[in-house]
Amino acid sequence: MTGTRHTADTITDDALDQLYTDRDFFLRLAQDARVAEERRTTERDEQQTRAVRAQAALARVRTALARLCDDVPHPGHDHLCPDDIQRAIENALDEQQEHQP
């Protein structure tokens, strides 16, 4: 772009062509920026959805573990069986898969 300000009486064909070239360049630049912003917005929304799902899964795991601690220990043991804890966590996480679209 040149620093010269043309009027309808003083503009040359070359200067007019340059103005159109510059305009097209900036229109493409603006379109690229809009596309990039839409992509960032989509990625942000997907990340927020994953974060919400992860928080829900963690809440279910915490609830499952709390229920285990409130329950009577595993039959025949005086403590919680690690297999019960593992199963409760896996079940809570599996619920997340069932709730996903």
Sequence and secondary structure as in RCSB ss.txt:
>XXXX:A:sequence
MTGTRHTADTITDDALDQLYTDRDFFLRLAQDARVAEERRTTERDEQQTRAVRAQAALARVRTALARLCDDVPHP
GHDHLCPDDIQRAIENALDEQQEHQP
>XXXX:A:secstr
  S    TTT  HHHHHHHHHHHHHHHHHHHHHHHHHHHHHHHHHHHHHHHHHHHHHHHHHHHHHHHHHHS   T
T SS  HHHHHHHHHHHHHHHHHH  
